[in-house]
Amino acid sequence: MENIRIRRVGRPVEFAFYRYSITIGPHENKSAICRFHPTPKTMRQKIIIASDSFKGSLTALEVGQAAAAGIKSVFPDIPVEILPIADGGEGTLEAIDHSLHGQKISVNVTGPLGDPVKAEYLVSDDTAIIEMAAASGLTLIPPDKRDPLLTTSRGTGELIRDALSRGCRKFLIAIGGSATNDAGTGMLSALGFRFLDKDGIPVGPGGGETARIRRIDSSEVIPQLSLASFTVACDVSNPLTGPEGASCIFAPQKGADRETVEKLDKALSSFASVARQHIGRDFSDCPGAGAAGGLGFAFLAFLGATLQPGIDMVLDAIDFNRRLNDATLVITGEGRLDMQTCMGKAPYGVLHRCRQRGIPVVGIGGAVLPESVETLMNAGFTAVLSIVSGPMSLHKAMSRDEAFSNVKRTAAQIIRLVSIHK
């Protein structure tokens, strides 16, 4: 770095120029030493870090904190905004909460096997943000007890009912990670719908019981429901029934064997027929009806919901488009960047919105598959980088401290390269 001797008048001061900042400080002969520090031309604008979690290593917020630390280690004065994101699955509530700073509500609800569980949801103004998995998720059940013939989505309905009682009228629902295959009948029961057998007796909970439903009674539905609107994060297009439906595609992940899958599919087909008679329209073939064991069907058919890609729901909730107004660069990422990234996952949703504004996007990941790089670059990423600096064990690479350090180092390298090319 070159020093230039100049005369100093007054106290030390720093000047910012095109690609350099000049710090002028006192010298013994009352002249000054002028030191040139490289700085990006546009770094008066902010950098946004909008990453999903690196599952098993870092939360979305921790990825942002590590990247911000890396950037600040090079240019301490650059404005950096951390916007944790999620694709509608695990972590959605935390991602939205970081930006909205809402109120978390904790409620005791019915778990997927009927046992009480404590679940949280978020309230911001008149909007409730609910993760279905918090009340009816697969992770709430030990692997040896998973049975979609028995599991119920009732707890999710109890969260909605509680939010309605608190004045919420707008609902953002993430339905990833479900343990259920009951077409949302459990959720709807908690909201006042009654599902009756041929003798007019209410049927029990679980996907197996939907086969016994012959009539739907909506006379006791809570009145606040008519004033509510629902946006549901849904990243699948599966119909309710058939070879691509909820039972055949998703029930095996929830503990169903082949015989159980057949029972569940027949049960959902029967329920869809009863629902069509009650509503006057068939929603079973709508894209997304098979999501979360048919919960998508319940939201569409009975609650008039809008199904939306998960990342779009999250980005809309945190007002991402407005936050891009003064951004000069966006860093996004997830644990693994590959071909699936361009199929609606969180980093691709970020990329899509940034491309509309002409903002460059760098993708980072714990792993970047070499065969995917060309596809990712053609999709519009300015660069895609693995955070792993060299050969190491998977255990070490996924440890929190190692991952944090690697993200920090990678972000520092990114910002140095940006400053060179400005």
Disulfide bonds with the S-S distance in Angstrom:
none
